[in-house]
């Protein structure tokens, strides 16, 4: 099988089948209802070989995109990542918390659920700055206006273009960022100078014509993470860090309180942000040399200084894990 959850729900998977031909023919009517393409590739084991080849091609594209993102930043393009985290529940959360020695935190084992909230996150890996907004839902009607407002502010604050390209060179620059994509959206006839790369998850709601055209008109190229490549979106890494700082060991009573704590954690982070660098966790598994940095957040990033997991520590205090009674 090649594809993901969305295609499974839509019945548009790509299926590669191996086994006896007569068994394939019997199962074919059912398989065709699940897929947009069903192919018989040979006896048992052959489908696994084709699947390995598909994975290799996908990983090559993913690695190429990772290199391209670093290159885009080196060429002076702003690179921002957007993601929607959550939902986070207003219930007791496991984890350590700041407590005086001998006074461990306790949480109730019986509680009333106080609702959920989600976090819209826009992250700039090169500086470590994060922009965050708590919302009840993350529908297009909520995400798109928020993202447009934040991106418009970011583009307006960018330094002016050093040298303007002619129309043909400018179009080739935009087209270069679509090289290697399986599905490419049609670029508008008129294109402004390319100013910003937006790393965005590969979701249908992120590809609406109105949103894509708005991005292009403002000099923003959306780059959708490939299937199996969500680790390229470093917004997920900063979300995990903020979630730990806001909720670990705490018991929020309402969705609004969760949002307030996330905003406080984001403001504190932005006072002393830590830049993220691609080639983090996976590179660390291959290379262990001084100066390689510290992997963070389970994403494709590392930092030069280490980030302590427990950020609220003091020498005179102990932070035991919570108890529930």
C-alpha positions in Angstrom: 0.0 0.0 0.0 1.1 3.5 -0.8 -0.8 6.5 0.6 -2.0 7.6 4.0 -5.0 8.1 6.3 -6.8 10.6 4.0 -6.6 8.3 1.0 -7.8 5.4 3.1 -10.9 7.3 4.2 -11.5 8.4 0.6 -11.0 4.9 -0.8 -8.2 6.2 -3.1 -5.2 4.0 -1.9 -2.5 2.7 -4.3 -2.4 -1.1 -3.8 0.4 -3.4 -4.9 -0.6 -7.0 -4.5 1.4 -10.2 -4.5 0.4 -13.9 -4.3 -1.3 -16.4 -6.5 -3.1 -14.8 -9.5 -6.4 -16.6 -8.8 -6.4 -15.3 -5.2 -5.8 -11.8 -6.4 -8.7 -12.1 -8.9 -11.1 -13.2 -6.2 -10.1 -10.3 -3.9 -9.9 -7.7 -6.6 -13.5 -6.5 -6.4 -13.0 -5.7 -2.7 -9.6 -4.1 -3.2 -10.8 -1.9 -6.0 -13.4 -0.3 -3.6 -10.5 0.7 -1.4 -8.1 2.0 -4.0 -7.7 4.3 -7.0 -5.1 1.9 -8.4 -4.8 -1.8 -7.8 -1.9 -3.7 -9.4 -0.8 -7.3 -9.4 3.0 -7.4 -9.2 3.8 -11.1 -9.0 4.0 -13.9 -6.5 4.2 -13.6 -2.7 7.0 -11.3 -1.7 7.1 -9.2 -4.9 4.7 -6.6 -3.5 7.0 -6.1 -0.5 9.9 -5.4 -2.9 7.9 -2.8 -4.8 6.9 -1.2 -1.5 10.5 -1.0 -0.4 11.3 0.8 -3.7 8.4 3.2 -3.2 9.7 4.0 0.3 13.2 4.6 -1.0 11.9 7.1 -3.6 9.8 8.9 -1.0 12.7 9.1 1.4 15.0 10.5 -1.3 12.4 13.2 -2.0 12.1 13.9 1.8 15.9 14.2 2.2 16.0 16.5 -0.8 13.4 18.8 0.7 15.3 18.9 4.0 18.4 20.0 2.1 16.4 22.5 0.1 15.0 24.1 3.3 18.5 24.7 4.7 19.5 26.1 1.3 16.5 28.4 1.2 17.5 29.9 4.5 21.1 30.3 3.3 19.8 32.2 0.2 18.0 34.7 2.3 14.5 33.3 2.1 12.5 33.4 5.4 11.5 29.9 6.4 8.5 29.5 8.7 6.6 26.4 9.9 2.9 26.2 10.8 1.0 23.5 12.6 -2.1 23.0 14.7 -1.5 21.2 17.9 -4.0 19.4 20.2 -6.7 19.0 21.3 -5.5 19.5 24.8 -7.9 18.4 27.6 -8.7 20.3 30.8 -7.8 17.2 32.9 -4.9 16.4 35.2 -1.7 16.0 33.2 1.1 13.7 34.2 4.6 15.0 34.7 6.9 16.8 37.2 6.0 20.2 38.6 7.8 22.8 40.7 7.2 22.0 44.3 9.1 22.8 47.6 11.0 19.8 49.0 8.7 17.5 51.0 5.5 18.9 49.5 4.8 16.8 46.4 2.1 17.8 44.0 -1.1 15.8 44.1 -3.9 15.5 41.5 -7.4 14.1 42.0 -8.2 10.7 40.5 -11.8 11.8 40.0 -12.4 14.9 38.0 -14.7 16.6 35.6 -13.5 17.2 32.0 -13.3 20.9 31.4 -13.3 21.0 27.6 -10.5 21.1 25.0 -8.5 23.6 23.1 -6.1 23.6 20.2 -3.0 25.7 19.4 -2.3 27.4 16.1 1.5 27.7 16.0 3.8 29.6 13.6 7.5 29.0 14.2 10.7 30.5 12.8 13.5 28.0 13.2 16.3 30.3 12.4 15.5 32.7 15.3 13.5 30.4 17.5 10.6 32.8 17.6 7.1 31.3 18.0 3.6 32.8 17.4 0.7 31.0 19.0 -3.0 31.3 19.3 -5.4 29.1 21.3 -8.6 28.2 19.5 -11.6 25.9 20.2 -11.4 24.4 16.7 -8.9 24.5 13.8 -11.2 24.6 10.8 -10.3 26.5 7.6 -12.5 29.4 8.6 -10.4 29.8 11.8 -6.9 28.8 10.6 -6.8 30.7 7.3 -7.6 34.2 8.6 -5.2 33.9 11.5 -2.4 32.6 9.3 -3.0 35.4 6.7 -2.8 38.1 9.4 0.4 36.7 10.9 2.1 36.0 7.6 1.2 39.5 6.3 2.9 41.0 9.4 6.0 38.8 8.9 6.4 39.6 5.2 5.9 43.4 5.8 8.8 43.2 8.4 11.2 41.5 6.0 14.1 43.6 4.6 13.5 44.9 1.0 14.6 42.7 -1.9 18.3 43.5 -2.7 18.0 42.9 -6.5 14.8 42.4 -8.4 14.7 39.6 -11.0 13.0 39.9 -14.4 9.7 38.1 -14.8 11.2 35.0 -16.4 13.9 34.6 -13.8 11.5 35.2 -11.0 9.1 32.5 -12.4 12.0 30.0 -12.7 12.8 30.6 -9.0 9.3 29.8 -8.0 9.2 26.8 -10.2 12.5 25.5 -8.8 10.7 24.9 -5.4 8.2 22.6 -7.2 10.8 20.4 -8.7 10.3 16.8 -7.7 6.7 17.2 -6.5 4.2 14.6 -7.6 1.4 17.1 -7.7 2.2 20.8 -8.5 -0.2 23.6 -8.1 -0.5 26.1 -11.0 1.4 29.3 -10.4 -0.4 32.5 -11.1 0.5 34.5 -14.2 1.8 37.4 -12.1 4.2 36.5 -9.3 5.9 38.9 -6.8 9.5 38.3 -5.6 9.7 35.1 -3.6 10.2 36.2 0.1 9.1 33.3 2.3 8.9 29.5 2.4 6.0 28.1 4.5 6.4 24.5 5.8 2.9 23.1 6.1 1.4 19.7 6.7 0.0 17.8 3.7 -3.7 18.3 4.4 -6.5 19.0 2.0 -7.6 22.1 3.9 -4.2 23.6 3.4 -4.5 23.4 -0.4 -7.6 25.3 -1.1 -7.2 27.5 -4.3 -8.1 30.7 -2.4 -5.5 30.1 0.3 -2.7 29.1 -2.2 -3.4 32.1 -4.4 -3.3 34.4 -1.4 0.1 33.0 -0.4 1.5 33.4 -4.0 0.3 37.0 -4.2 2.2 37.8 -1.0 5.5 36.1 -2.1 5.0 33.0 0.0 5.7 29.5 -1.4 3.8 26.7 0.5 5.9 23.5 0.8 3.8 20.6 2.0 5.6 17.9 4.0 5.7 14.6 2.2 3.9 11.5 3.5 6.1 10.1 6.3 8.0 13.4 6.5 6.1 15.4 9.1 9.3 15.6 11.1 10.3 18.3 8.6 7.7 20.6 10.2 9.7 21.9 13.2 6.5 23.6 14.5 5.7 20.1 16.0 9.0 20.2 18.0 8.3 23.6 19.6 4.7 22.5 20.3 6.0 19.6 22.3 8.4 21.8 24.3 5.6 24.3 25.1 3.2 21.6 26.0 5.6 20.2 28.6 6.2 23.7 30.0 2.6 24.6 30.1 0.8 21.4 31.2 3.2 18.8 32.7 2.1 18.1 36.3 -0.8 20.6 36.1 -4.6 20.3 36.3 -6.2 23.0 34.2 -9.8 23.6 35.1 -11.0 25.0 31.7 -10.0 25.2 28.1 -9.4 29.0 28.6 -6.8 28.2 31.3 -4.9 25.9 29.0 -4.8 28.7 26.4 -3.5 31.2 28.9 -0.8 28.8 30.1 0.4 28.1 26.6 0.5 31.8 25.8 2.6 32.4 29.0 5.0 29.6 28.0 5.3 31.1 24.5 6.0 34.6 25.8 8.7 33.2 28.2 10.2 31.2 25.4 10.4 34.3 23.1 12.2 36.3 25.7 15.2 33.9 25.2 14.5 31.8 22.1 16.7 29.0 21.0 17.3 28.7 17.2 16.5 25.2 15.7 18.7 23.6 13.0 17.7 20.9 10.6 19.6 17.6 10.5 19.0 16.9 14.2 17.8 13.7 15.6 18.4 11.4 12.6 21.9 12.9 12.1 22.7 12.4 15.7 22.1 8.6 15.3 24.8 8.5 12.7 27.2 11.0 14.1 28.4 11.5 17.6 31.1 14.1 17.5 31.8 17.2 19.6 29.9 20.2 18.2 27.1 18.2 16.6 24.5 19.8 18.9 21.6 18.4 20.9 18.5 16.9 19.3 15.1 18.2 20.4 11.4 17.6 20.3 11.5 14.4 18.2 11.9 16.4 15.0 14.6 17.0 12.3 16.3 19.6 14.4 19.1 20.2 16.9 20.3 23.2 19.0 23.7 24.4 19.9 23.0 24.8 23.6 21.2 22.0 25.4 17.6 22.5 26.6 17.0 21.0 30.0 13.8 18.9 30.1 12.8 20.4 33.5 13.0 24.1 33.1 11.6 25.1 36.5 14.3 23.6 38.6 16.0 25.2 41.6 18.7 23.7 43.7 16.7 24.0 46.9 13.6 22.3 45.4 12.7 18.8 44.4 10.3 18.0 41.6 8.8 14.5 42.1 6.3 13.0 39.7 2.8 13.7 40.7 0.6 11.4 42.8 -3.1 10.9 42.2 -4.4 10.5 45.7 
